Amino acid sequence: MWNLFVTSEYLRAFELDGMETSHAIEVDVKTSGEAEEMFDAISYCKGACVIRMLQEYVGDETFRQALVKYLSNFRYANTVTADLWDYLSKEKGVQISPIMDRWIKEQGFPLISATRSGDKLTLTQTRYLSSETSMKKQ
């Protein structure tokens, strides 16, 4: 099941998030109309992929335990993203927010490039853009 998810959803999420018109998953909105506009393929595909990456990072059992506690504590209540990160942080023993905020509060995803000069390796990080025109502008 997860293999199918990875091959279909990850590719779709990367394709959509690599566009100049992409947007962050978590965005401040002022009206219900703005909120409705944010629930699109980028939010759902990238959101699902980011949660899946997080599950891989913390481990299946830790992820499951944190979700059970989170859902039990907040049933019939409102919650914010930071609440979920807090529960996952407690279960894993690592601060999740600094890791995840870059993925959900920023547009796009990182592209890591490596260049070697002699025995020196240099890594650079830029935003991945799917079109050559977009990449030249950056």
N, C-alpha and C positions, 0 to 999 in steps of 0.2 A: 504494500500500500504506500509506504513512505517513498519507495523508489519512484513510483509513478508521480507522487507529489513533487519530488525534487526535479524530475525531468520536465514536468509541465509547468508548475507554478513558479519555480525559481527562474526558468527561462523567460516566462511572461513578465514576472516582476522586474527582472533586470532590463528587459526590453523597454518596458513602460517607464521605469525610473531613470533610464538613460536618455530620455527625451528632455529637451529644454523646457517643455511645458509641464514637467513633473512637479510634484509638490510634496511637502513633508507629510507624514502620516498624522502627526498631532499638530494641529493648527488652532490658534485662538480664533473663535468666530463670534460675531455679534448678533446675528439673526438666525432664525431657523432655516432660511433660504441658503445662507452661507454654509450651514451645517450639512444640509442636503447635498450641496455641490461637492463637499469633501468626501462623501461616500461613493467612491468610484473604483474602477479596476486597480488603480495604483494603491489606494488605501487597503483594499482587500487582498490583493496579491502580495504586495510588499509586506503588509501587516502579518499575513500568514507565514511568510518566509522568515521574517524577523523573529516571530515567536518560535518557529521551528529551530532556527539557529540558537536561540536562547535555551530551548529544551536540550539540544545537543551539548551546549556548554555546561549547564548545571547538572545534567544527567536525568534520565527518565524518572527515577524514583524521587529525587529531590524536587523535580518539577511537579510531579503528581502530588506529593505531600504539601507543597506550598500552595498549589491550586485548591486542594481540598480545604485547607485552613482559610484561605482567602475567600472562597465562595461561601463557606460556612459562616464566617464572620460578617460578610457583607450581604447576606441574603436579605432581600426586601429593603436594601439601602443603596444609596448612590456611592460611587467610588471614582477615584481618579487614577491615572496611570501610576503615579508614585506609590499608591497603596499596593499595587501588584508587585512593583519592584521591591518594596519593603519586605513583603512576605517571601519573595524569592531570595532576597539578601539574607534574611534570617536563616532560611533553610540551608543555603549554600555557604554562608559565612564569608561572603564577598559582597562588596557594594555593587549592585547591578545597575543602578541609575547612571553612573558615569559611562558605563559601557553602552547602554541601550539608548540614552538620550541622543547620541550622534546618529543613530539609525532611524529614530522616529521623529526627531525634531528638525532634521535637516533634509533638504532635497537631495536626491541622488544617492549613489553609493560609491565607496572609495575604489580607486584603481591604484594598485601598488605596482610600481615599475622598479626594476633593478638594473643597474649599470655597473660594469666591472672595469676597472682601470688597474692593470697589474694585479696586485693581490688585495686591492681595496674594493669593497662592494658598497655602493650607494643606493639606498632605497628612497624613493620619492612617492608621495601620495597626492593624487589629484582626483577630482570628480570624474567618474566615467560618463562620457557622452557618446551616444550611439551613432551619431552622424559625423562624418569627417569635417563638415562645415562648422559644426558646433565645437569640435575639438580644436580647430584652428583658432577660434575666437578666444579660447580659454587662456 
